[in-house]
Structures are given as C-alpha cells and as structure tokens.
C-alpha cells in the first residue's frame, strides 16, 4: 500500500465517524479518521472550566436499542448512571420516575389548564399510545450490532418474534409523520396547552418523534465523568484497533475519480473507501466528479442541487453558569435533567411569527425593539436545564454547582445581529435576562450566588461542529427533508451517488440524534465491509 493510502478514510470525528472508524478498524482495516477539531466527539463533548465539568452539546443520552449494543460490539465498558428527568411549569414540578409519572404529568396539565380537561385526557392517551409504539420500536437490541451467525438465540428468540410487531408498529407510526403543530391543533384547541407541549421541539418536528418525549425521559442515561466519556471511549478503542487520527485537519477537496482527499495544507490522502461523516453540504460543494461516468455525475449533481437549497435545522443557545451553592439545593427543586417553563401562557406568536418579522424587517427594527421581544421570549420559553453534579458529584468543586441552560434558538437572528455589530452586547443582555427569569421563578439562589457565566450561540455551534446554520440534529423540518427519513430505509441512508463513498451522521437520516448517528456509522462500515469481503 502506497504512503498515505488507506483502506478507508473517515472524515468527521463525531459519533458517526468514530463508530464507523472503530468498526472498520476492528476488522483489521487500515483506517484514517480526519477531524477538524483537536478533540473528537462533536456535540458529544465534555469540557472543564474553573474546575467545573460541562457538557458542550448533548446533556444526556438515550440508548434506543443502539448505544449499549454498539459498546458491547466494540468491547467497551462505560460506567453510566440513570439521568432522571423533572418537568415543571411555573411552580408545579414533577419528577419522572416511570410510566406511572405520565398520569402525574396529565394531572399537572389539568391543574394548569382546568378548562381543557378533555383535551388533556386525549393528549395523554396519545402519548401513552406513542410510548407503547416506542417500546416495540426499541424492543430489541439493534440487529446491525449482532452477529446473526453466532448469536442464534438472539435471532430466533428475540428478533424473529419481534419483527411482526415492528412492521405493524411502523404502519401506525407513519400515520403520525406530520408536523406536530397542526397535529396538535386537531386535538387541543387551547393554544397555551399546545405550546407547553410543543415549544421545546424543533419547528415542524414530526408528531410521532415529538410526542415520544416521555419515553425518552425514561430512557436517559449519563456516563460517569460527562457525556464526552462516550466519545472518548470509542476513540480509545479505535486507536487500540490500530486506527489513526489526523486532528485539526480540514478537508478542502475530494477528487472522486482518483480516490483522493486534500487538506488545508495541500496534503493528499488516498483511499479505497471514503466515509463522509461531516456536513453534507460541504461534501457536495468540495467534491469534484470529473473523470467519473456521466451517469454518476448527473446523479451527483441532482443530489447536490437538492441538498444545497435546503437548510439545517434549529440550533440552540446554551448558557453555562457556575454557582456558589451546593448541588443539594438544586436537588430539592428538581432532578439533574430538568425541562422548565416559567409561564403557562406559552410562546404563541412570540416564537416564530415575531422572530420572522424581526428578520424580515431587520433594517427597520432597532435594538430596543429586539430587546423588548427578547424579554417576552425568555419569560415564555421552555428551558432544558442540566446539573452535571447531580448525576456525578465529581463534576463540580465541592459545595458548588454548574448549570447548563439551553433553549432552541434561531441561527438567522444571531447572524443578523452579528452582522449589525452588536452581538456581544446582545449575548450579554441575553445571559443576564435568562438568569433573572430563572432566579425570579425556580432558582432564587441565582440572584446572588452566580460566580461566573459564559455561553455558546448558534454561531458558536456552527464554528465548533461545522454544521450548516449551526443545526444540532440535521435538516430543517420546515421544508421537504432531502435525505432518508423512514426507519425501514435506514440502510439506504449511507449511500451516495459515488460507489466508493458512503455517508454517515446527523445529515444522512432525519430526524437524527446520537443513536441514529451511531447507527448510520455502523451501516456505513457494514456497507464497506460487505463490498470488500465480496471481492476478496
């Protein structure tokens, strides 16, 4: 094999790229993983600041029948704990402890919206039905991480009896493959109640995916030491298998006809197989197809045109707060993973219509008008709050607590403000207002006990992860999704128009998350291994 020539090159060291690279290296393949940052993991990352450990992206993980089987397949032991969830609106907070907590959640909504009793009952029945579908959907360990020839007990006692239930469930799920907002409008007339349910989901999230949130609450777990320990464990295993990592390296060009990628330093790397596990728009922008057959070039251009005109999904704003208060004070209020809404009114038009108006009239809107909108937006919004030290006491200095506070944020708004030159002022105002909202409602200790704070905006995530529009889960649901979004077709999600190139990650399947990123990484590896083995 010539110098710098690899059996497989994987571009992108997030969970999809790490999984794919590790699975290939496990089978003895010569694999190079290329990552733009110093560390791998993407949004599955934990970092240290002033002795506090913070999770940069994902706050907790759900197994979904994928993560634990992947770890087992790679021979990885990961120390984890449950990550219990609390849900609160105004002063009414419940801790989710199991399926019985769904009734408590229904009672919470009944107390908040007594005039909508029948609608609440209907909503809870639907969520209960979705939970049963989820139990079937993830009822067995994902077969792609199993060796069917060796594990006959799994094949005959688990997988085959499960398949008919899975196929029936998929037909039922497909009926809910519509945006959650109009779906809820048919069953919930109270706009505030609709908002409380839907406003912490991405715009136009498919109804089934959105209403499965209660199942996800029960599935959350947390690696001891932080979410980033998952990525670290897979990276370590990849290196133990003999894999190589090229860090702080950005691929500038892909020349498909000669199986070559070139980095920012004009260094060439040759491959037999390429897996693109990074931003798909970037791949289609930088890939040259001259020298390939006309059929492949035409198909490539068709896919390219489809992808480049689409947008990434919603992004987030995340505030990290270091507090001179012991974790026990926060535990008395809620669990370490907390979805909290300070007002039962709901965002209403504040969320989308008013944001769209600000963006369309940015040349007319002054700073005071935007800040006035911001006050209303933050008082009505839903926050995802993570307290790492309540999951692992070693993640904060003794007697102190770190908070991670995030909410869905519009990339275009932050970009507009940055281009206007007052992004630092806006972010400072945003941070102060978030702390005030939570101090006045659920965490009074924030009024005087905050040591320091800092934040990541959608522009930060765009720079850090390299995703279009700073998206954290892939494509926007506001328009037809340009990639595979049916579970039954997941195997095809890794295919590109170029036979020697596969794709993986949050951009290849929608809606995406850590489990689907891992699954597509595995599927890309299987595609390569099966093709390679068949030609040996």
Secondary structure, DSSP 8 states (H G I E B T S, - for coil): --TTEEEEEEE--SHHHHHHHHHHHHTT--EEEE-SSSSS-TTS-EEEETTEEEESS-SSEE-TTTHHHHHHHTT----EEE--EEEEETTEEEE--STTHHHHHHHHHHHHTGGGHHHHHHHHHHHHHHHHHHHHHTSS--GGGS-TTT-HHIIIIIIHHHHHHHHHHHHHHHTT-SBHHHHHHHH---HHHHHHHHTTS-TT-BHHHHHTHHHHHHHEEEETT-THHHHHHHHHHHHHTT-EEE-S--EEEEEGGGTEEEETT--EEEEEEEEE-S-HHHHHHHEE-TTS-HHHHHHHHHHHHHHHTS-B--EEEEEEEEESS-HHHHHTT--SEEEEES-TT--GGGTTHHHHHHHHTTTT--HHHHHHHHHHHHHH-EEEEE-GGGT-GGGS-TT-EEEEEEEEE-HHHHHHHHHHT-HHHHHHHHHHHHHHHHHTTT-GGGGT-EEEEEEE-HHHHHHHH--GGG-SSSB-SSS--SSB--GGGGGGGGB-SSTTEEE-STTTBSS--HHHHHHHHHHHHHHHHHHHHHT-
